Amino acid sequence: MESRRPSTLIVSVQRALRLLEATSLHATGAPAKVLARDAGLPLGTAYHLLRTLTYEGYLRRLDDGAFVLGDRVDGLLAEGRFQTALARARPALMALRDATAAAAYLARYGDGEITVVEIVDGPKTPRVDIWVGFQEAGHATAIGKSVLASLDPPARRDYLARHPLADLTPRTITDRDLLLHELEADGPAGPAFDREEYALGTVCAAMPVADGSGVGAVGVSARVERLPELERGAAPWLALTARRVARAFALTI
C-alpha cells in the first residue's frame, strides 16, 4: 500500500531541499537545467528556488551560470561539528569543576575575539558574575590572558590595539607594557591568573588549549580566599583538562 504524504508538509521546502541535495552531487557546479532534472522539478520552479537559495547564501552562482553549495551550508556543517566537539569536551570540564570545586570555563579565539563558549558550574561552584562581556575584558581575565599569551605577536598586538585596557577593578592591569610583560613571563604553556582583576572577591586560573583548529583556554573561578590553593594545585588539573578538550576538538573538527 502506497504511503500517503502528510498534509502538513510544505512542498516548496521539500523541493528546495531536493535542489540542495542535487547540487551537493556536483562538486564543480551544475547549471539549472541539470539540477532541475536531478531534482525532478520543472525548470521554471527550479529557477525560482535556485534564486531564493542563492539569495539566502545556501547556493552560490558561478560566473558560468553553474550553481554550487554556498557559505551558509558550510557554516551549518561547521557549527554542527563545533557543537559535537563541545558536547565531547563537556565531561572534561565537569571533571575539572569537581576536582577543583570551582566553576569551569572554556574559551575560544576566533575572528579576532575571545569568547567563552561553555561554562560548567553548580550550586556549590557558582560562576563569576559576568558584568562586563569577556570579549571586552580579555586583559583582566585568566582565560583571556591565557589566550593572549598563546597568540603570535602580530595577533596579540592587533587584539590589544582594538580592545582598550578598561579599568574594571583597582587591581586591573591597564598598562600595556606591564600586561605584555606578564604574558611573556607566564608563557604560552604556563597558567595565567586573574587576581581580582575582573571582579573584586573573585580569582581565576587558566591554561591554553591548542587543538589544531584554533586557540582557546580552560579556566576555573573561585572566591579570593582560595587564591593560594589555586596557585598551588590548579595547574595539573587545568593541563589535564586542556589536553582532553584539545583531543575532543581535534577528533571532531
Secondary structure, DSSP 8 states (H G I E B T S, - for coil): ------TT--HHHHHHHHHHHHHHT-TT-B-HHHHHHHHT--HHHHHHHHHHHHHTTSEEE-TTS-EEE-HHHHHHHHHHHHHHHHHHHHHHHHHHHHHHTSEEEEEEEETTEEEEEEEE-BTTB------S-GGG-GGGSHHHHHHHHHS-HHHHHHHHHHS-----STT----HHHHHHHHHHHTTTS-EEEESSSSTTEEEEEEEEE-SS-EEEEEEEEEGGGHHHHHHHHHHHHHHHHHHHHHHHHHH-
